[in-house]
Amino acid sequence: MIIPIRCWSCGKPIAHLWEEFKARQDKGESMKIVLDDLGLGRYCCRQQLMGHVDMVDTAAHFKKF
């Protein structure tokens, strides 16, 4: 639901890169170019951003007990 602060595998901080990644991807830039520009070379870090599904809006519809 929320992008992890650090990569699950290597521990590199990645959460601060999410906003720029999402903005540039929405503009139509290639994922490869954006990830290379952000300095994410390891496949484990790249997959954290590429595979993230933002479900905060969906989860917000449900009430807490």
N, C-alpha and C positions, 0 to 999 in steps of 0.2 A: 504494500500500500504506500509506504513512504520509502524513498530511496535511502538505502543504508548509509550511515556515516562513513564507514570504511568498507573496503572490498572484503568479501567473506574469505577469500583465499589468501591474499598477500598482505592485507591490512593497510593498503594505501588509502588515504582520505579521498573520497570521490563525491561526497554529497554537495560540496560547494560548486561542482561543475554541472550539476543537473539543470539549473536555470538557463545557462548559456547554451548547453546542448539542446535543450528543448526549443529554445527560441530560434536557434540556427536551423534546426531540423524543420521547424514549421515554415521557415522562409524558403525551404526547398533545397537546402544544401545536402550534399551527399553525406551519409553517416560516416563513411571512412575518412573523408576530409575533416569533418568536425572532430572526430575522435583523435585523429593524428594531431590536429592543431591544439587540442586540449592537453596533449602529452600523455595520452593513455595508450601505451604500447603493448601491455600485457593483455592477453585474451580474457583473463578472469575479470579485469576491471572493465573492459569493453563490454562484456556480456551483461554486467550489472546495469549499465545504462541502456543498452540495446533491448534488453528483455524486460525492462521495467514497465509495469502497467499501472497508471495512476487511477486508483479507485477511491480516493478520499471523498469525492463528491457522492459516489454511490453509497459508501458506508455512512455518510452523514445523514441519510434518510432514515436510518434505523435509530430507535430510541434506546437509551441505556435503561437498565432496571434500577 
